[in-house]
Amino acid sequence: MTDKWLEEFLFPEIKQEASGRHLINFEHVHNELAKPNVTLTLLHDEYVREAKSVNKIP
């Protein structure tokens, strides 16, 4: 077990942010899906628009 492995294990979000991909806010997804007439398709479209607006990979 190296320091690098331990850091990546404990803090995976650091590695994900450096990947160039837009991170998904799962708490937001969960809260929105509790509302009537909200679908994963609508949330995915919103996610793609948001990712493109900040020049990230969806």
PDB file with one MODEL, atoms N, CA, C and O in Angstrom:
MODEL        1
ATOM      1  N   MET A   1       0.856  -1.172   0.000  1.00  0.00           N
ATOM      2  CA  MET A   1       0.000   0.000   0.000  1.00  0.00           C
ATOM      3  C   MET A   1       0.904   1.237   0.000  1.00  0.00           C
ATOM      4  O   MET A   1       1.662   1.475   0.940  1.00  0.00           O
ATOM      5  N   THR A   2       0.802   2.006  -1.069  1.00  0.00           N
ATOM      6  CA  THR A   2       1.624   3.212  -1.179  1.00  0.00           C
ATOM      7  C   THR A   2       0.801   4.447  -0.820  1.00  0.00           C
ATOM      8  O   THR A   2      -0.425   4.386  -0.736  1.00  0.00           O
ATOM      9  N   ASP A   3       1.483   5.552  -0.611  1.00  0.00           N
ATOM     10  CA  ASP A   3       0.793   6.805  -0.314  1.00  0.00           C
ATOM     11  C   ASP A   3      -0.102   7.229  -1.473  1.00  0.00           C
ATOM     12  O   ASP A   3      -1.211   7.720  -1.261  1.00  0.00           O
ATOM     13  N   LYS A   4       0.380   7.040  -2.695  1.00  0.00           N
ATOM     14  CA  LYS A   4      -0.400   7.412  -3.877  1.00  0.00           C
ATOM     15  C   LYS A   4      -1.678   6.584  -3.963  1.00  0.00           C
ATOM     16  O   LYS A   4      -2.749   7.129  -4.233  1.00  0.00           O
ATOM     17  N   TRP A   5      -1.581   5.281  -3.738  1.00  0.00           N
ATOM     18  CA  TRP A   5      -2.760   4.414  -3.781  1.00  0.00           C
ATOM     19  C   TRP A   5      -3.757   4.828  -2.709  1.00  0.00           C
ATOM     20  O   TRP A   5      -4.958   4.910  -2.968  1.00  0.00           O
ATOM     21  N   LEU A   6      -3.259   5.090  -1.505  1.00  0.00           N
ATOM     22  CA  LEU A   6      -4.128   5.475  -0.403  1.00  0.00           C
ATOM     23  C   LEU A   6      -4.835   6.797  -0.702  1.00  0.00           C
ATOM     24  O   LEU A   6      -6.026   6.939  -0.425  1.00  0.00           O
ATOM     25  N   GLU A   7      -4.115   7.756  -1.261  1.00  0.00           N
ATOM     26  CA  GLU A   7      -4.718   9.041  -1.605  1.00  0.00           C
ATOM     27  C   GLU A   7      -5.806   8.877  -2.664  1.00  0.00           C
ATOM     28  O   GLU A   7      -6.875   9.476  -2.544  1.00  0.00           O
ATOM     29  N   GLU A   8      -5.550   8.081  -3.691  1.00  0.00           N
ATOM     30  CA  GLU A   8      -6.556   7.846  -4.732  1.00  0.00           C
ATOM     31  C   GLU A   8      -7.763   7.097  -4.183  1.00  0.00           C
ATOM     32  O   GLU A   8      -8.891   7.325  -4.620  1.00  0.00           O
ATOM     33  N   PHE A   9      -7.530   6.211  -3.231  1.00  0.00           N
ATOM     34  CA  PHE A   9      -8.623   5.455  -2.631  1.00  0.00           C
ATOM     35  C   PHE A   9      -9.498   6.359  -1.767  1.00  0.00           C
ATOM     36  O   PHE A   9     -10.725   6.265  -1.817  1.00  0.00           O
ATOM     37  N   LEU A  10      -8.879   7.232  -0.978  1.00  0.00           N
ATOM     38  CA  LEU A  10      -9.625   8.089  -0.064  1.00  0.00           C
ATOM     39  C   LEU A  10     -10.242   9.307  -0.748  1.00  0.00           C
ATOM     40  O   LEU A  10     -11.279   9.804  -0.309  1.00  0.00           O
ATOM     41  N   PHE A  11      -9.610   9.793  -1.820  1.00  0.00           N
ATOM     42  CA  PHE A  11     -10.065  11.010  -2.486  1.00  0.00           C
ATOM     43  C   PHE A  11     -10.210  10.794  -3.991  1.00  0.00           C
ATOM     44  O   PHE A  11      -9.469  11.397  -4.766  1.00  0.00           O
ATOM     45  N   PRO A  12     -11.147   9.948  -4.420  1.00  0.00           N
ATOM     46  CA  PRO A  12     -11.281   9.670  -5.858  1.00  0.00           C
ATOM     47  C   PRO A  12     -11.767  10.875  -6.657  1.00  0.00           C
ATOM     48  O   PRO A  12     -11.529  10.948  -7.862  1.00  0.00           O
ATOM     49  N   GLU A  13     -12.444  11.823  -6.005  1.00  0.00           N
ATOM     50  CA  GLU A  13     -12.972  12.977  -6.738  1.00  0.00           C
ATOM     51  C   GLU A  13     -11.860  13.826  -7.332  1.00  0.00           C
ATOM     52  O   GLU A  13     -12.073  14.479  -8.354  1.00  0.00           O
ATOM     53  N   ILE A  14     -10.692  13.836  -6.729  1.00  0.00           N
ATOM     54  CA  ILE A  14      -9.578  14.608  -7.273  1.00  0.00           C
ATOM     55  C   ILE A  14      -9.195  14.050  -8.646  1.00  0.00           C
ATOM     56  O   ILE A  14      -8.978  14.808  -9.591  1.00  0.00           O
ATOM     57  N   LYS A  15      -9.115  12.742  -8.747  1.00  0.00           N
ATOM     58  CA  LYS A  15      -8.759  12.101 -10.009  1.00  0.00           C
ATOM     59  C   LYS A  15      -9.864  12.327 -11.047  1.00  0.00           C
ATOM     60  O   LYS A  15      -9.567  12.563 -12.219  1.00  0.00           O
ATOM     61  N   GLN A  16     -11.126  12.257 -10.634  1.00  0.00           N
ATOM     62  CA  GLN A  16     -12.239  12.440 -11.561  1.00  0.00           C
ATOM     63  C   GLN A  16     -12.265  13.858 -12.116  1.00  0.00           C
ATOM     64  O   GLN A  16     -12.534  14.050 -13.302  1.00  0.00           O
ATOM     65  N   GLU A  17     -11.991  14.854 -11.280  1.00  0.00           N
ATOM     66  CA  GLU A  17     -12.006  16.237 -11.743  1.00  0.00           C
ATOM     67  C   GLU A  17     -10.918  16.479 -12.777  1.00  0.00           C
ATOM     68  O   GLU A  17     -11.106  17.265 -13.705  1.00  0.00           O
ATOM     69  N   ALA A  18      -9.797  15.818 -12.625  1.00  0.00           N
ATOM     70  CA  ALA A  18      -8.683  15.992 -13.550  1.00  0.00           C
ATOM     71  C   ALA A  18      -8.927  15.279 -14.881  1.00  0.00           C
ATOM     72  O   ALA A  18      -8.188  15.494 -15.841  1.00  0.00           O
ATOM     73  N   SER A  19      -9.955  14.434 -14.944  1.00  0.00           N
ATOM     74  CA  SER A  19     -10.222  13.669 -16.158  1.00  0.00           C
ATOM     75  C   SER A  19     -10.828  14.516 -17.274  1.00  0.00           C
ATOM     76  O   SER A  19     -10.862  14.080 -18.425  1.00  0.00           O
ATOM     77  N   GLY A  20     -11.306  15.716 -16.954  1.00  0.00           N
ATOM     78  CA  GLY A  20     -11.933  16.572 -17.955  1.00  0.00           C
ATOM     79  C   GLY A  20     -13.422  16.317 -18.102  1.00  0.00           C
ATOM     80  O   GLY A  20     -14.095  16.977 -18.893  1.00  0.00           O
ATOM     81  N   ARG A  21     -13.932  15.372 -17.351  1.00  0.00           N
ATOM     82  CA  ARG A  21     -15.362  15.068 -17.411  1.00  0.00           C
ATOM     83  C   ARG A  21     -16.118  15.905 -16.382  1.00  0.00           C
ATOM     84  O   ARG A  21     -15.594  16.245 -15.321  1.00  0.00           O
ATOM     85  N   HIS A  22     -17.360  16.226 -16.727  1.00  0.00           N
ATOM     86  CA  HIS A  22     -18.228  16.973 -15.820  1.00  0.00           C
ATOM     87  C   HIS A  22     -18.789  15.989 -14.799  1.00  0.00           C
ATOM     88  O   HIS A  22     -19.372  14.970 -15.170  1.00  0.00           O
ATOM     89  N   LEU A  23     -18.616  16.289 -13.527  1.00  0.00           N
ATOM     90  CA  LEU A  23     -19.066  15.379 -12.482  1.00  0.00           C
ATOM     91  C   LEU A  23     -20.584  15.450 -12.321  1.00  0.00           C
ATOM     92  O   LEU A  23     -21.187  16.515 -12.454  1.00  0.00           O
ATOM     93  N   ILE A  24     -21.180  14.311 -12.035  1.00  0.00           N
ATOM     94  CA  ILE A  24     -22.625  14.225 -11.839  1.00  0.00           C
ATOM     95  C   ILE A  24     -22.937  14.492 -10.375  1.00  0.00           C
ATOM     96  O   ILE A  24     -22.293  13.936  -9.486  1.00  0.00           O
ATOM     97  N   ASN A  25     -23.911  15.330 -10.131  1.00  0.00           N
ATOM     98  CA  ASN A  25     -24.361  15.615  -8.776  1.00  0.00           C
ATOM     99  C   ASN A  25     -25.512  14.647  -8.474  1.00  0.00           C
ATOM    100  O   ASN A  25     -26.668  14.919  -8.799  1.00  0.00           O
ATOM    101  N   PHE A  26     -25.177  13.523  -7.850  1.00  0.00           N
ATOM    102  CA  PHE A  26     -26.179  12.487  -7.623  1.00  0.00           C
ATOM    103  C   PHE A  26     -27.239  12.913  -6.619  1.00  0.00           C
ATOM    104  O   PHE A  26     -28.372  12.434  -6.682  1.00  0.00           O
ATOM    105  N   GLU A  27     -26.900  13.791  -5.707  1.00  0.00           N
ATOM    106  CA  GLU A  27     -27.900  14.295  -4.765  1.00  0.00           C
ATOM    107  C   GLU A  27     -28.966  15.092  -5.520  1.00  0.00           C
ATOM    108  O   GLU A  27     -30.156  14.972  -5.230  1.00  0.00           O
ATOM    109  N   HIS A  28     -28.538  15.900  -6.479  1.00  0.00           N
ATOM    110  CA  HIS A  28     -29.473  16.667  -7.310  1.00  0.00           C
ATOM    111  C   HIS A  28     -30.361  15.717  -8.117  1.00  0.00           C
ATOM    112  O   HIS A  28     -31.574  15.916  -8.197  1.00  0.00           O
ATOM    113  N   VAL A  29     -29.762  14.697  -8.709  1.00  0.00           N
ATOM    114  CA  VAL A  29     -30.521  13.716  -9.496  1.00  0.00           C
ATOM    115  C   VAL A  29     -31.577  13.051  -8.618  1.00  0.00           C
ATOM    116  O   VAL A  29     -32.736  12.924  -9.015  1.00  0.00           O
ATOM    117  N   HIS A  30     -31.175  12.637  -7.441  1.00  0.00           N
ATOM    118  CA  HIS A  30     -32.104  11.969  -6.523  1.00  0.00           C
ATOM    119  C   HIS A  30     -33.266  12.894  -6.162  1.00  0.00           C
ATOM    120  O   HIS A  30     -34.424  12.477  -6.192  1.00  0.00           O
ATOM    121  N   ASN A  31     -32.962  14.141  -5.822  1.00  0.00           N
ATOM    122  CA  ASN A  31     -34.012  15.092  -5.442  1.00  0.00           C
ATOM    123  C   ASN A  31     -34.942  15.407  -6.610  1.00  0.00           C
ATOM    124  O   ASN A  31     -36.154  15.519  -6.424  1.00  0.00           O
ATOM    125  N   GLU A  32     -34.390  15.549  -7.801  1.00  0.00           N
ATOM    126  CA  GLU A  32     -35.211  15.869  -8.966  1.00  0.00           C
ATOM    127  C   GLU A  32     -36.115  14.703  -9.362  1.00  0.00           C
ATOM    128  O   GLU A  32     -37.253  14.914  -9.780  1.00  0.00           O
ATOM    129  N   LEU A  33     -35.612  13.475  -9.231  1.00  0.00           N
ATOM    130  CA  LEU A  33     -36.428  12.311  -9.599  1.00  0.00           C
ATOM    131  C   LEU A  33     -37.612  12.122  -8.660  1.00  0.00           C
ATOM    132  O   LEU A  33     -38.569  11.429  -9.007  1.00  0.00           O
ATOM    133  N   ALA A  34     -37.561  12.726  -7.481  1.00  0.00           N
ATOM    134  CA  ALA A  34     -38.680  12.636  -6.546  1.00  0.00           C
ATOM    135  C   ALA A  34     -39.846  13.526  -6.983  1.00  0.00           C
ATOM    136  O   ALA A  34     -40.966  13.375  -6.494  1.00  0.00           O
ATOM    137  N   LYS A  35     -39.580  14.441  -7.897  1.00  0.00           N
ATOM    138  CA  LYS A  35     -40.617  15.351  -8.379  1.00  0.00           C
ATOM    139  C   LYS A  35     -41.426  14.678  -9.490  1.00  0.00           C
ATOM    140  O   LYS A  35     -40.903  13.840 -10.225  1.00  0.00           O
ATOM    141  N   PRO A  36     -42.707  15.050  -9.607  1.00  0.00           N
ATOM    142  CA  PRO A  36     -43.526  14.462 -10.666  1.00  0.00           C
ATOM    143  C   PRO A  36     -43.072  14.926 -12.050  1.00  0.00           C
ATOM    144  O   PRO A  36     -42.613  16.055 -12.224  1.00  0.00           O
ATOM    145  N   ASN A  37     -43.207  14.038 -13.018  1.00  0.00           N
ATOM    146  CA  ASN A  37     -42.909  14.311 -14.431  1.00  0.00           C
ATOM    147  C   ASN A  37     -41.441  14.606 -14.732  1.00  0.00           C
ATOM    148  O   ASN A  37     -41.134  15.187 -15.773  1.00  0.00           O
ATOM    149  N   VAL A  38     -40.539  14.219 -13.847  1.00  0.00           N
ATOM    150  CA  VAL A  38     -39.105  14.363 -14.107  1.00  0.00           C
ATOM    151  C   VAL A  38     -38.567  12.978 -14.443  1.00  0.00           C
ATOM    152  O   VAL A  38     -38.790  12.019 -13.703  1.00  0.00           O
ATOM    153  N   THR A  39     -37.861  12.882 -15.559  1.00  0.00           N
ATOM    154  CA  THR A  39     -37.321  11.595 -15.995  1.00  0.00           C
ATOM    155  C   THR A  39     -35.799  11.667 -16.085  1.00  0.00           C
ATOM    156  O   THR A  39     -35.212  12.749 -16.079  1.00  0.00           O
ATOM    157  N   LEU A  40     -35.182  10.509 -16.168  1.00  0.00           N
ATOM    158  CA  LEU A  40     -33.734  10.458 -16.347  1.00  0.00           C
ATOM    159  C   LEU A  40     -33.322  11.096 -17.669  1.00  0.00           C
ATOM    160  O   LEU A  40     -32.249  11.690 -17.769  1.00  0.00           O
ATOM    161  N   THR A  41     -34.165  10.974 -18.669  1.00  0.00           N
ATOM    162  CA  THR A  41     -33.865  11.587 -19.965  1.00  0.00           C
ATOM    163  C   THR A  41     -33.787  13.105 -19.839  1.00  0.00           C
ATOM    164  O   THR A  41     -32.870  13.725 -20.377  1.00  0.00           O
ATOM    165  N   LEU A  42     -34.731  13.700 -19.142  1.00  0.00           N
ATOM    166  CA  LEU A  42     -34.703  15.148 -18.931  1.00  0.00           C
ATOM    167  C   LEU A  42     -33.455  15.561 -18.155  1.00  0.00           C
ATOM    168  O   LEU A  42     -32.801  16.545 -18.498  1.00  0.00           O
ATOM    169  N   LEU A  43     -33.133  14.808 -17.115  1.00  0.00           N
ATOM    170  CA  LEU A  43     -31.956  15.124 -16.310  1.00  0.00           C
ATOM    171  C   LEU A  43     -30.666  14.933 -17.103  1.00  0.00           C
ATOM    172  O   LEU A  43     -29.711  15.692 -16.938  1.00  0.00           O
ATOM    173  N   HIS A  44     -30.642  13.922 -17.960  1.00  0.00           N
ATOM    174  CA  HIS A  44     -29.451  13.694 -18.782  1.00  0.00           C
ATOM    175  C   HIS A  44     -29.257  14.844 -19.764  1.00  0.00           C
ATOM    176  O   HIS A  44     -28.139  15.325 -19.947  1.00  0.00           O
ATOM    177  N   ASP A  45     -30.332  15.283 -20.389  1.00  0.00           N
ATOM    178  CA  ASP A  45     -30.242  16.416 -21.316  1.00  0.00           C
ATOM    179  C   ASP A  45     -29.730  17.667 -20.593  1.00  0.00           C
ATOM    180  O   ASP A  45     -28.908  18.410 -21.129  1.00  0.00           O
ATOM    181  N   GLU A  46     -30.223  17.887 -19.378  1.00  0.00           N
ATOM    182  CA  GLU A  46     -29.771  19.025 -18.572  1.00  0.00           C
ATOM    183  C   GLU A  46     -28.280  18.891 -18.246  1.00  0.00           C
ATOM    184  O   GLU A  46     -27.534  19.867 -18.310  1.00  0.00           O
ATOM    185  N   TYR A  47     -27.861  17.686 -17.900  1.00  0.00           N
ATOM    186  CA  TYR A  47     -26.458  17.412 -17.577  1.00  0.00           C
ATOM    187  C   TYR A  47     -25.552  17.684 -18.779  1.00  0.00           C
ATOM    188  O   TYR A  47     -24.490  18.289 -18.629  1.00  0.00           O
ATOM    189  N   VAL A  48     -25.961  17.246 -19.958  1.00  0.00           N
ATOM    190  CA  VAL A  48     -25.160  17.452 -21.170  1.00  0.00           C
ATOM    191  C   VAL A  48     -25.044  18.947 -21.477  1.00  0.00           C
ATOM    192  O   VAL A  48     -23.955  19.430 -21.785  1.00  0.00           O
ATOM    193  N   ARG A  49     -26.152  19.678 -21.396  1.00  0.00           N
ATOM    194  CA  ARG A  49     -26.114  21.128 -21.642  1.00  0.00           C
ATOM    195  C   ARG A  49     -25.188  21.831 -20.648  1.00  0.00           C
ATOM    196  O   ARG A  49     -24.410  22.708 -21.021  1.00  0.00           O
ATOM    197  N   GLU A  50     -25.283  21.433 -19.379  1.00  0.00           N
ATOM    198  CA  GLU A  50     -24.448  22.036 -18.341  1.00  0.00           C
ATOM    199  C   GLU A  50     -22.971  21.722 -18.576  1.00  0.00           C
ATOM    200  O   GLU A  50     -22.120  22.599 -18.423  1.00  0.00           O
ATOM    201  N   ALA A  51     -22.665  20.496 -18.943  1.00  0.00           N
ATOM    202  CA  ALA A  51     -21.273  20.100 -19.197  1.00  0.00           C
ATOM    203  C   ALA A  51     -20.695  20.883 -20.367  1.00  0.00           C
ATOM    204  O   ALA A  51     -19.562  21.362 -20.304  1.00  0.00           O
ATOM    205  N   LYS A  52     -21.469  21.010 -21.423  1.00  0.00           N
ATOM    206  CA  LYS A  52     -20.985  21.744 -22.598  1.00  0.00           C
ATOM    207  C   LYS A  52     -20.808  23.226 -22.303  1.00  0.00           C
ATOM    208  O   LYS A  52     -19.929  23.871 -22.874  1.00  0.00           O
ATOM    209  N   SER A  53     -21.635  23.772 -21.417  1.00  0.00           N
ATOM    210  CA  SER A  53     -21.534  25.199 -21.096  1.00  0.00           C
ATOM    211  C   SER A  53     -20.250  25.538 -20.344  1.00  0.00           C
ATOM    212  O   SER A  53     -19.801  26.684 -20.370  1.00  0.00           O
ATOM    213  N   VAL A  54     -19.660  24.553 -19.678  1.00  0.00           N
ATOM    214  CA  VAL A  54     -18.396  24.777 -18.959  1.00  0.00           C
ATOM    215  C   VAL A  54     -17.231  24.075 -19.652  1.00  0.00           C
ATOM    216  O   VAL A  54     -16.168  23.878 -19.063  1.00  0.00           O
ATOM    217  N   ASN A  55     -17.452  23.698 -20.920  1.00  0.00           N
ATOM    218  CA  ASN A  55     -16.415  23.058 -21.749  1.00  0.00           C
ATOM    219  C   ASN A  55     -15.835  21.794 -21.121  1.00  0.00           C
ATOM    220  O   ASN A  55     -14.622  21.585 -21.119  1.00  0.00           O
ATOM    221  N   LYS A  56     -16.717  20.965 -20.594  1.00  0.00           N
ATOM    222  CA  LYS A  56     -16.316  19.671 -20.039  1.00  0.00           C
ATOM    223  C   LYS A  56     -16.910  18.562 -20.898  1.00  0.00           C
ATOM    224  O   LYS A  56     -17.816  18.802 -21.696  1.00  0.00           O
ATOM    225  N   ILE A  57     -16.404  17.367 -20.731  1.00  0.00           N
ATOM    226  CA  ILE A  57     -16.914  16.199 -21.444  1.00  0.00           C
ATOM    227  C   ILE A  57     -18.106  15.656 -20.668  1.00  0.00           C
ATOM    228  O   ILE A  57     -17.988  15.384 -19.473  1.00  0.00           O
ATOM    229  N   PRO A  58     -19.262  15.491 -21.331  1.00  0.00           N
ATOM    230  CA  PRO A  58     -20.427  14.928 -20.615  1.00  0.00           C
ATOM    231  C   PRO A  58     -20.264  13.448 -20.345  1.00  0.00           C
ATOM    232  O   PRO A  58     -21.148  12.826 -19.756  1.00  0.00           O
TER     233      PRO A  58
ENDMDL
END
